[in-house]
Amino acid sequence: MASMTLRHAEPVLTGVRKTLTVVDGAGKYPAAPPRDPALEMVRALPEPAILCDRSLRVLMVNAGALRMLGLEAAPVPGTEIGRILVESPRFTPAAARLLHRVMTAALEGGDCGEIPMRGAPTLACHLTLLPGGVLLLRPRLVETPWPVASMDALTGLADRQTFLAKLHAALSDGQPCAVLMLDFRGFRSVNDGLGDAAGDVVLREAAQRLKDGLRSNDLVARIAADEFAVLQPGVDSAAVAERVARRLTARLSEPIQAGGQAVVLVARAGFALAPADGTEAAALLHCAGLALAETKMDGAGGARRFDPRMEQRAKTRHAIASGLSEALARRQFVLHYQPLMDLATERVTGFEALIRWNHPERGLIPPMAFIPVAEERGMIGAIGEWVLRAACAEAAGWPAPLTVAVNVAVAQFADGRLPAIVGDALEASGLPGWRLELEITESLALAQTQVVRGQIDAIRAMGVRFAVDDFGTGYSTLAQLRNLPFDRLKIDRSFVRELPSGLESVAIIRAVAELGSALGLAITAEGVETEEQRDGLKAMGCTAAQGFYYGRPEPASSVPGVLARLNGAPI
């Protein structure tokens, strides 16, 4: 009997209607309905099958359907199918309601199509109305991905139009879903340094990694240059969405071979949930975009969920963007300086220059509030040039051998002018090249192109030193660092923050310090806030430290006082 299929059984089912419609005087099914041969035939089938009456009360659920629905025991005959669907761990509540609505409509005949389940598969349910009002439900699992009406020519992913259409359809069906947006920090440097062909390789590889990291019924789209969107139907949990987003950003942040070298970019994500954060497709994608923008403001990778307060902050960022050009023209930017301490001598060896916007109405605005906006608007080159010239001019007035450290953005390497700008700043200020240190991110350090490496070599020829900032957040290896032209590694503050109890951070810091010692590099720990942290870092082999323990960033006019406080007297 087990070898019989539903196709063979359907004609026999026409004879079960008398047995299946017997009810007692109260209108309820008897506790032990008669055992009809046709009913037993369906019960023995290996294929999943469910029989209902016209009121959608269950007559029989065979073993295959029980397994598919994740039910441990057969429901009592006469139980309303909606209750069974809601109790099934396979369905989200919204998907269960959707299937119930479609089954009701199928009483007039039809096919319910595909219904999303929890997890990777989708449930396709074929409904057949048999004589006597018996409804035969044949569920099956399918792995078919979303059909794509139009696609992005480069990656083969869905495009923005298709994504919005599929999102609209999911929302119209009442499905809960998660919408993720992802992009890369520093992607422009790949096109600028390695060429558009290398950038295309990165995007295609990113698209493949996204597809590999998602369920078959999730939809992935490329919606802008380096922006991707993901639709996850049936996901109504922020914890699940965040876990997926962080897994994807971690995978995308791993090195990609392009242009003959390993390109390391930092992926970021933002996400929103329906119906909690919105029920319109364009609005929900907008919410995910706002969350992504907030992740960018953090300056690192990771993922954030949409919060309604982000809307107001986005308006604030727009106002900031509108005022940046005026701020540069009206000289509203100022530099503050934070001391860099030698751990062996406990003396100040230099300062890091940190930009502030002295807004006429809002006061001092920290860099994280406007630097990401400046990068998005293509203004970071002009602002970075101002910082470099101003820092050299002010440091030239400090007593030697004090140095000044200046952060250099990825975009400042784009047009190849950085060596000329550095040379002009040194010449105009009279500052010797050896007293200037330029800090670049670890991702740029690892993704060095021939153009970037040529500029670094030209600047180093002036005596200028280079440091790798936020070290430890990327994928550096000993082999890579051995061949890179750097003088200092700056350990990211996230590792220092966990001292002294964070065993993993202790291991990482000690390993970096040993690595630096072997390669002849200075090792600076950022974010030092306590004496205990300072002592631990010194014991682990760090050579320098920077953080609130020694002092907060202060205007150039405060430098003599900082030197007197920390050194006892200016050097």
N, C-alpha and C positions, 0 to 999 in steps of 0.2 A: 504493500500500500504506500510505503514511503516514497516509492519511485514515481508515483502519480504526480502530475503537475496541476496547477490551478486551471490551466487551459482544458485539461481533461475533466476536471471536477465541476466546472461551471454548468454544463448541461444537467448534471445530476442534482445540482442545488435547487433546480426548479421544483423538486419534489419535497423539499424540506419546509415549505411555507406553512403547512398545517401545524407541524410540530413547533416551529419557531414562534408562532403567533398565539400559542395557548397561554392564557393568563388565568389567575384565579379570580374569585368574585370581587376582591378588593382592587383588581387591576394590577396585581404584582405577579412576577414570575415565581413559580414554585421553587423551593429550595433545591430540588433535584429534578430538573426537566428530563423528559423521556429521552432515551438514547436512540436517536434516529440514525440509520446507516449512512445517509448522506452527510449528516452533521459530523459523524465520526470520521468520514472520509476527509473532510476539510481539517478536522482536528489533527489527523495523522500526517498531513502534508508537511514536508520540510520547509516549504516556502512560507514566509510570514503571511497570515491572513486574519482578518477581523470581520465578524458578521454583526450587523446592527439592524434594528428595525427602523421604521420611518420616524420614530421619535428619537433616534440616535441613542437608543439604549442597547448596550452590548449584549449579544446573544452568545458569542463565543470568541475567545482569543486563543489561537493555537500557540504551540511552544515557540515557533520561529518568531512570531510577533512579540511574544513576551520578552524574548532575548533582545530583540531590536529596540523595544520600548524601555528596556531596563527594568522591567517589573519582576519581582521575585515570585509572585503568586498570581494565578488567574483571578480576575475580578469576578465578583458575584454577578451572575446573569441578571440583567435589568439595570445595572449601574449605568448612569448617564456617561457617555463617552468623554464629555468635556472634563469630568472629574478625573478620569483615568489619564487624560493627556496632561492635565495640570500637575498630577502627582508623578508623572514620568520624569526621571532625571534627564531625559534626552532633550526635552523641549524647554525653551524659555517660556514664561507665561504668555508673552505676546505671540510667539509662534504657535502655542497651543490654541490660543483664541483664534488665530488666523485659520488653522486647520479645521477647527470646529465650524467656522463660518463657511468655509469652502465645502465641507461635507454637507452642510445644510443646503447649500445651493446645488450640490450634486444630486440631490433627490430628484431633480428634474433631468438628470443625466449629465455626464461630463467627466473631466479629468482635473484633479486639483493641482497638477504641476508639482513644483518643488517647494518644500517647506524647510526652513533652516532649523537645524538641531544644535544642541550644545556640542562643541568640539568640531573636528574637521569635516565630517561628511554632511551631506544634505539629504533630507528624506524626500523621496519622490513617492507620492501616493496616487495610485490609480483606483478610481471609484467606479463600481458597476452596480446599477440598479437592477435587481433581479425581480422576476415575477413575485407578486405577493408583498412587495415593498421591502424586501430584504436588501440591505446595502452591503456589498462586499468591498472591503477596503484592503488593498494589496500594497503595503509599504515596501520600499526597497531603498537601500543606501546607494547614493551615487557620489562620485568624486569629481563631477564636471565643474570646472572653474567657471567664473562669470563669463558669459559671452561678451565679446568686445565689438561694439559697433564701429568705432573708429579708434585708431591707435597712434601713438607717437612713433614716427618713422625711425628714430634713432634706437630706442630701447625696446620697441615692440609692446610696450605697456599701453594701457588705456590712456587716452588724453583727458584733458580737463572736462570737455563736453560730455564724454562718455561717463566719467566719474560722477558728475553732477546728476546725470540722468539715472544711473543705477542707485545713487544715494536717494534721489527723489522717489524712486520706485519702492525702495526699502522702507522709507519713512511713510509712504502712502499706505503700505500694507500693515502699518502699526508695529513694525519690528523695532526692538531696541538695537542700537548699533554704536560702535565706536568709530570715530574718524580721527586719523593720525596724520599729521604733516611733519615731514622730515627734510632737513637740508644739511649742507656741509659748511663749516667755517673754513675759509681759505680756499674755496674752490677756484676763485678767480685766478689765484696764483698759479694753478696748474695750466690753465689756458695761456696766461701771460708768459710763463716760464718754459713750458714744454710744448706749447702749441695746442691748437684746437683738436687735433687728432688724439692727443693724449687725454684731453678732457673728455672726448667721446668715449674712450676706453674706460675711464673712471665711471662715467654715467651708465654705460652698459653693464659693467660689473656690479655697480650698486643696484641696478634693476634686478639682476639675477639673484643677488643676495637677499633682496627683499622677497622675491617670489619663493626662494628656497626656505625662508624663515616664517612663512605664513601658511594658513590652512588653504586647502584647494578652493574653498568657496569664498575666500577673501578677495577683494579687488585691489590691485595696485595700479596707480596711475602716475605719470610724470606730468605735472601741471605747470611747471615753469623751468627755467634754465637748470637749476640744481635742486629743485623742490619736488618732492614726491608726496603723494597722498595715499592712504590706506583706508579701506572700508572693511570693517569687521562686523558683519551682521550677527545678531544674537548676543553680542557682548554688552552687558548692562552694568558691569562692575568697573569702577575706577581702578581698583587694585589690579585686575586682570589687564586692563588697557595699559596701565603704566608698566606692568611687567613686560608686556609685549614690546612697548616702545623702547624700554631700556635694553631689551635683548637685541632689537634691531639696530639701535644706535651703536651698541658695542660691536656688533658684526660689521656695520658699515665703517667703523673707525679703524678696523684692522687694515694693514698695508695692502695697497692695490698696485700691481705691476703695470706701469704705464710709461711710455717714453723711455724705456730701457732702465727704469729704476723704480724703487718702491715709493709710492706716494702715500703719505699718511695724512688724512684729513679727520677732523673731529665732527661727527654727526650729532645733530640735535633734533629734538622732537617736541611737539605740542599735541595735545589731543582734547577732544570734546566728546560727550556722550549724548545720545538721543534716547529718550525724550528729555532727560534732565536739563541739558544745556541748549536745546532747540529742537524744533520739529520741521524746519525748512532747510532744504539742501544747501543753498548758498549761505544761509546764516550759520549753519553748523560748520561748514568749511571755514567761514570767517572766524568763528570762535576758535577752531583748532589753529588757525593762523595767528591769532592773538596770543595763544598759549606758546606757540613756537617763538614769537617775537620776544616774549618774556624770558624764554630759555636763552635766547641770544644775549639778552641783557645780563645774564649771569656770567657770561664770558667763557663758559666751558660747555661740555657736552651734557647729556642727560635729557630729561623729559619733564614737562609740566602739564597739568590739567587746566583747562579753561576755568577762570573765575570771573564773575561779572565785573569785578573791580578793574579787570584788565582793560575794559573798554575806555574808562577814564584815563588810565595810564597811557593808553595808545594815543589819546587826544593830546596828552601832555608831551609825548614824544614827537608828535606832529608839530606842536608849537616849538619844541626845541629845534627840530630840523629847520623850521622856517627862520629861526633866529641865529643859526650857526654862521651863515655868511656875514651877517651884520656884526656878530661877536668878533669875528676875525678882523674885519675892517676897522672896528672901533676899539681894538686892543683890549677886549674884555677878558681874555685868557691870562691866567697867572700861573706861575710854577711854585709848588711847595716841595720841600726836600726832606727826605727821611734818611737818617744816618745809617751807614754800613759799618759794622763793628768787626774788628779782628779779634777772634776768640782767644788767641794766644797772648796778645798784649793788652786786650780790653781797651783798645783805643779806636777812635774814629779814623777810618781810612778814606772815606768818601761819602757821597750822598746820591740817592736815586731821585731824579727829577720826576715829579708827578703833577700832571696838569689839572687845573681847576678852572671852572668858568665863573667869573665874578659877575653874575647877572645883576643888572640894575634894580630888578624888582624881587627876584627870588634869592639873592645872596649867592654864596658859594655853592656851585653845583658839582658833585663829584664826577670823575671821568666815566664811571660805568653808566651814568645817566645820559651821556651824550656821545661817547666814543663809538658804541655800536651803531648809533644813528648816523654818525659821520661816515662810518665805513659803508653803510647801506647807500648813502647819498653820494658817495664818491668824493667826499671832502677830506678824508683822512690824510691824503698826501699833503695838502696845503697846511693842515693843522700840525702834522708831524714835522714838516719843515720849520714851522715857527718854533715848535718846542726845541728842536735841535739847535737852532740859532740862539734862542734865548738862554738855554741851559749852558751853552759854551760861553756866552758873554758873561753870565753871572759867575760861573765857576772860575773864570779867568781871574776874578778878584779874590779868590780864596788862596790861602797859603799853600804852596806845594809841600808835600806831594798829594794833597787831596784830589780825588777823582770825582767825576760825575757820570752817572749811568742814565741812559736815555732809552726808552722803549721804542722799537721800530716796528711798524705794522707791515704785514705782508704786502699790502698795496703799494708801499713806498719803494718796493723793488720793481714794480711793474714796468715803468718807462725807462729804466736803466740810468736815471739821473742821480741816484743816491750818492755815488762816490763824489760827483761834482758838488752836491749840496753839502756833504760833510766837509769836503776840502774848503769850500767857501766859508762855512761856519767857523772852522778852525783858524783860517787866515784872518777873517774879520775880527775875531775875538782875541787872537794871540794865544789861545790855549794850545799847549803841546798835544799832539795826538795821543801820547801814552796816558794822558789824564782823562781821556774819554773812553767810556765803555758802552757799547750798543747791545741791547738785550732783544733777542728774537725768540719767538715761541718754539717749543720743541717740534711741533708739527712742521713748521717752516724749515727747521734745522734738518729734519729727516727727509723732507721733500725737496731738497736742494736741486735746482736745475742748473744747467750750464750757465744760464744768464745770472742766476742768483749767486752761484759760486764765484763767478767772475767779478761781481760787484763786491762780494765779501773780501776776496783777495786784494782788490784794488784799495779798499778802505784799510785793510790790515797793513798794507804797504806804507800808510801814513802813520803807523804806530798805534792805531786804534785797536782796542781789544773787543772781543765778542763774548757774550754770555748767553746761555740757553735758559730762558725763563720757564717757570712752572714745570721743572723737570720731574719726571716720574709719572706724568699723566698720559704719556704716549707709549710708543713701542720701541724705544731705543734699545740697542744691543751694544755690547762691547766692541764688536767688529765695526759697527757703523761709527761709533764715537771716535774710534782710533784714527779714522781718516778725515774727521771733520775739524775745521780750523777754529776751535773755540778755546777760550781761556778759563771759563768759569761755568759751573752748573749751579743753578738756583733751585733748591728742592722746594716743591710746591707746598704751600702753607697747609693744605689738607692733611699732609702726613705729620707735620709738626703739631697740629691741633690735637692729635690723638695721643701725644706723649704725656706722661711716661707709660701709661697703661696699655696703649695699643701695640700689641706684640708684632702684628704684621707691619705697622709703620716703622717700628724700631728696626725690624729686619731690613726693610727697604732703605731706610736712611743709612744704616751701617753699610749696606752693600754699595750704595752710591758713593759714600765717603771712601770706601776702599777702592772703588773704581776710579774716583778722582785722583786719589793718591798714586795709583799705578800709572795713570796717564799724565800726571803732572798738572792737574787742573785744580783750581780753587773751588771749594764747595761752600756755598752760602745757603743757610736755612732761612726761609721767609716765615713771617707770622709768629715770631718768638714773643711770648707774652709773659712768661714767668721765669723766675730764677731757676726753678727745677728743670724747665725745658732747656734753658741755656746750658746748664751743667751737663745734662744728658747729651746734648748735641756735641758739646766739646769732647766728652768722653768717647763718643762714637766716631770722632775724627773729622767733624766739620771744621772748616777753617774760618768761617765768618758767619755773622748772624744779622738779622734785620727784623724789626717788629716793634710793637708798642712798648715792650719792656724797656727799650732804649729811648723811644720817643716817637711821637706821631709826626706826620709830615707838617712842616712849618714853612712860612715864607722865607725868602732868601735873607731878609733882614734879621732873622732869628739864628742864622748859622753861627755867628760868633758866640752867642749865648749857649748853643748846643755844644759847641766845642769846649767851652769853659766848663760846662756841667759834666760832660763825659770824659774829657781828657785832662781836666784840671787847668788847662791853658791851651790856647790855639797852637796847632802844630807849627 
